[in-house]
Amino acid sequence: MRDRLLLIGAVLAAFGATLGSGFHLDDYGIFSGFDRARPLTSLTFWLNNQIGGQDPLGYHALNLLLHLGAVLLAFECLKRLLPDRAAFLAAAIFAVHPLQAEAVNYVSARGILLVTLLCLAGLAFWLRGQKWVAVPWFAAALAVDFGIAAVFAAPSMRTGGVLIWRYLRLLAIPYGFTIDPDIRVPPLWLAVAAWAAVASLAWLAWKREWTWLLGGLILLFPAALLPSAEPAADHRAYFAMFAFAAAAGLLLVRGVGAQLAAPALLPVLVIATLTLLSFNRTMVWRSDEALWREAVRRSPVKVGPKIQLARDLRAADALDVLAAARRMAPQDPRVANEIGRVLLSQGQADAALDEFSHAIAADPHDPHYFSNRGVAFGILGQLAAARADFEHALQIDPRFAEARDNLRKLTGAQ
């Protein structure tokens, strides 16, 4: 019981501040309806909504509870697979490593928490010899997110090897985290070299019987290959941390730690440091502005973080950030659109209209740009032009609710 209480205390110290966080990015999409591709995850969001509405406290509390459950189940499994001291250290690393922070703090990352919790529950029953009880838990994990099948349907092979090495680096040296890392599609020679290095490490783990390291690499494959607009997302490595934490626990007990004069000191320092780093990550996640300032600092050549940061700043400061983005990418329609949004919020509809027109000229297939320009036309009293833009936005995307609402308001005003 003492070990379990220590693990719970470590989790609360590392991630308890998440209860004061708000929503970020895709989190706002969870209110748009039931996602059939994520049935179990969507069910938990629905339950949150029924109990607490759109108050982020309940959503973050459930993410934290799911992580606590996964930690305790990981400890139960590890006790049957490792020596007692190594099992506790491994569970503690799984509990507080900052690579876990995104999964805990980002409400939309709940799917990986559920997958891990259900798989560890199945493994716990399996290790107890109750194999038929274990099977439904593994099956339930598949119901969390049908999108997992996309890993094998459209793998991102060019970036996969590089991403695996990024995750391994963050595992060993937990510094440099950001919500929007600068990961680019590597040249073919680098992609091949990265995969060759991963294969070499896996072969070495196989030959040396480093079972946990090999298991962690295998669990990282879905994290590295999942297709996405942004290739890197730290929460995808959450499940793999179970195996890597086991390897680290053994290393601290039998490897490096055993060579020290005070072998108990190193594990304490490791866990304390990881807890402090995770607390810091959680504090960054409490604020959109802090999250995107960090992303701008760590990915200075990317435009996206600057656009996101501008949305959390006063208009004058936002325009300064967007001016820097425009100097980097003068033809990027996202920058023009965002400048237009800021100008529109300041009552400068004429200037905003020019910016939205620039965005449309650069990318005539994005319905958001037409809808935004339609709003500017409407403010300027050019109602026929506004109607044409809203209708064009709906031609591009008939399900675009914002354009449909704007058109309805315009029709009612006429």
QUIZISUL-V769156 format. One line per field, one symbol per residue. psi: psi as a letter, one per 30 degrees, with the letter a starting at -180 (. if undefined). A space follows every 50 residues. Layout:
psi = ???
This chain:
psi = eeeeeeeeeeeeeegefffglalkcfeffffflkjffieeeeeeeeeeee egbgkfeeeeeeeeeeeeeeeeeeeeeeffflleeeeeeeeeeeegkfff eeeefjefgfeeeeeeeeeeeeeeeeffgiefeeeeeeeeeffejffeff efeikieefeeeeeeeeeeeeeiikgklfilijljlleeeeeeeeeeeee eeeeeeefhieeeeeeeeffeeeffkklejfkjfffgeeffeeeeeeeee efefceeffleiffeeeeeeeeeeeeeeeeeeeeffkeeeefeeeeefif gkeeeeeeeefglleeeeeeefeeeeeeifgjfeeeeeeeeeeefggiee eeeeeeeeeeeejggjfeeeeeeeeeeeefgieeeeeeeeeeefeejfgj eeeeeeeeeeeff.
